[in-house]
Amino acid sequence: MSKADDIWAKVIEMMRMHLTDVTISTFFSDTRAVDLTDNSIVVDAGNVVARDVIMSHYIGLVEECLSELFSIPYGCKLLVGEDEIAAYTANKAGDPNFLTTNEFTFETFVVGSSNRFAHAA
């Protein structure tokens, strides 16, 4: 288990004091932690319905539990499915294709007045 998984499990346990077992199993049973940042946790909600219900009814409780755990204001970002997770991961890492493009090679280097000295070196 990762640190994010541990934190999310603690949040679920804390929410059990405020929500029924049916609510937890209906909307939170398919959730899983994806990432933990300095000020938020990223969670795969499992499906669109669960994400929408959590966002509209339970996000305040989730963030309250997170803030209690971390003793600072802490947020929660909900994603659904591998496409959104992949997009989040790519965005977090920056543009993964930057160094693999053929646009920035020595063959396509253009010498101008601002970089003539560097080119000569």
N, C-alpha and C positions, 0 to 999 in steps of 0.2 A: 504494500500500500504506500502511496505517495503522501507527502505532507498535505497536499490539497484534498486527497481522499479522507485523511484523518480529520481535517477541519470540517469538511462537509458532513461526515458522520456525526461529529459533535453538534453541528447545527441542527441536524435532523433530530437528535436526541433532545436538544433544548426545546425544539418546537413541539415535541410530544407533550410537554407540560401545558401547551396552549391549544393544541389541535387534537381532534379525535383520531383514533387509529385508522378509521375509514378515510379521512382526509389525507393522512400521511400516505397510506397505501395507494390511494387513487391518484394523487398528483405528484408525489415525491418518490415513489418506489422505483421508477425508471431513471431517475436523475443520477448523474455521476459528475464528479469534479473533473475539470479539464486542466485548469491552471490556477495558480495562486500568484497574484502580483502584490506589489507593495500596498495597494489600497483597495483591492477587490479580488473576489474569487470568480472564476469563469466556470459555468456549469452547463453541461448538456442536459436539457430538460427532458429529453426522450421523445417528445412529440409536441406538435404545435398547440394542441389543446391544453396540455399541462403547462407549457410556457405561458400561454395567454392567461390562464387562471392564476398561476403563481404571480405573474406581473400585475394582474388587476386586483388580487385579493391578499396575497401573502408576502409580497416583496418587502413590505415594511417590517414584518416579523422576521424575515430572513436577515435583513440588514441590521435589525436590532440585535439579533443573536450574534451575528458576526462582530458587531461593535462591542458587545459585551465580552466576547472572547479575546479581542485584540486591544480593548481599552482605547480605541480610537474609532472615528467614523470609518466604516468599511462597507463597500458596495458589493453588488452581485450582478454579474452579466450572464444572461441566459441565452444559450444557443440551442439550435435544434438540428441534429443530423450531421453527417460527416462533411457535407459541403460547407456548412457554416463553420465547423471546427477547422477544416483545412484552410478556409479563408482567414480565420482568426490567427492560425499558426503562421501562415505566410505573411500576414500583416505585421505580426509581432516580430518576426525575423527580418523584416524589411523585404525588399524586392529580391527574391531568390534567384532571379534570372539576370541580375545586374552583371555579375562577373562572367556569366556564360554566354553573353551575347557577342556577336562578331562585330558589333559597332565600335568597340573600343580596342582596337588592335594597332600594332605598329604599322601595318600595311595601310591603314586608313588614316593615319596621323596627318593632320594638316598643319604645316608650318606657317605661323603668322608672326606679326611684329611682336606680339606679347610673349611668344614662346620660342623665338628663334635661338636664344642663348641656350635654353634647355635642350633643344634639338641638336645643336652643335656639340654639346657635351656628350 
